[in-house]
Amino acid sequence: MNFADYIFRRLIPGTTITVTMDSGNIIGPAIFTDYNPATGIAVLEEEGTMSPPTNMIINIGSSKVESIIYDATEE
């Protein structure tokens, strides 16, 4: 279990998070919706910048996560 797996297992769906990937890409702020510990895949929902606003579903692998930022008071 890596640190991202540990955090994703404990996050409450609906929590707003920002994720930095090991490539340096930043995802978010996005809404955490689900985590599958068997596959290590976290599902996030991010509002697009296009008009009209569209929601994008983002699947990320926990092994590629460098850091996760969230407000602990949301838990």
C-alpha positions as CSV (number, residue, x, y, z in Angstrom):
1,M,0.0,0.0,0.0
2,N,1.4,3.4,-1.0
3,F,0.5,6.7,0.6
4,A,-2.1,7.6,-2.1
5,D,-3.8,4.2,-1.6
6,Y,-3.9,4.9,2.1
7,I,-5.5,8.3,1.6
8,F,-8.0,7.3,-1.1
9,R,-9.2,4.4,1.1
10,R,-10.1,6.9,3.8
11,L,-11.5,9.9,1.8
12,I,-15.2,10.5,1.8
13,P,-16.8,10.7,-1.6
14,G,-17.6,14.3,-2.3
15,T,-14.4,15.7,-0.9
16,T,-12.7,18.3,-3.0
17,I,-9.1,17.4,-3.7
18,T,-6.1,18.5,-5.9
19,V,-3.7,15.8,-7.1
20,T,-0.2,16.2,-8.3
21,M,0.9,13.3,-10.5
22,D,4.5,12.0,-10.7
23,S,4.7,13.6,-14.2
24,G,4.1,17.0,-12.6
25,N,0.5,17.3,-14.0
26,I,-1.9,18.8,-11.6
27,I,-5.5,17.5,-11.5
28,G,-8.2,19.6,-9.7
29,P,-9.6,20.9,-7.8
30,A,-11.9,18.0,-8.4
31,I,-14.5,16.0,-6.5
32,F,-13.4,12.6,-5.2
33,T,-16.1,10.1,-6.1
34,D,-14.8,6.6,-5.7
35,Y,-11.7,4.4,-5.1
36,N,-11.2,0.7,-6.1
37,P,-8.5,-0.7,-3.9
38,A,-8.3,-3.9,-6.0
39,T,-7.2,-1.9,-9.1
40,G,-5.7,1.2,-7.4
41,I,-7.9,3.4,-9.5
42,A,-9.4,6.6,-8.1
43,V,-12.3,8.3,-9.8
44,L,-12.5,12.1,-9.8
45,E,-15.0,14.5,-11.3
46,E,-13.7,17.9,-12.5
47,E,-15.8,20.7,-14.0
48,G,-14.6,21.6,-17.4
49,T,-13.8,25.2,-18.5
50,M,-15.8,25.1,-21.7
51,S,-19.2,26.8,-22.0
52,P,-21.7,25.4,-21.2
53,P,-19.9,23.8,-18.2
54,T,-19.3,20.0,-18.6
55,N,-18.1,17.6,-16.0
56,M,-15.2,15.4,-16.9
57,I,-14.6,12.0,-15.2
58,I,-10.9,11.4,-14.5
59,N,-9.5,8.0,-13.5
60,I,-6.0,8.0,-11.9
61,G,-3.8,5.2,-10.7
62,S,-2.7,5.6,-7.1
63,S,0.8,4.4,-7.9
64,K,1.4,7.5,-10.1
65,V,0.3,10.1,-7.4
66,E,2.9,12.4,-6.0
67,S,0.7,14.4,-3.6
68,I,-2.9,14.9,-2.6
69,I,-4.3,18.2,-1.2
70,Y,-7.6,18.3,0.6
71,D,-9.3,20.0,3.5
72,A,-9.2,17.7,6.4
73,T,-12.3,19.4,7.9
74,E,-14.4,18.0,5.1
75,E,-13.9,14.5,6.4
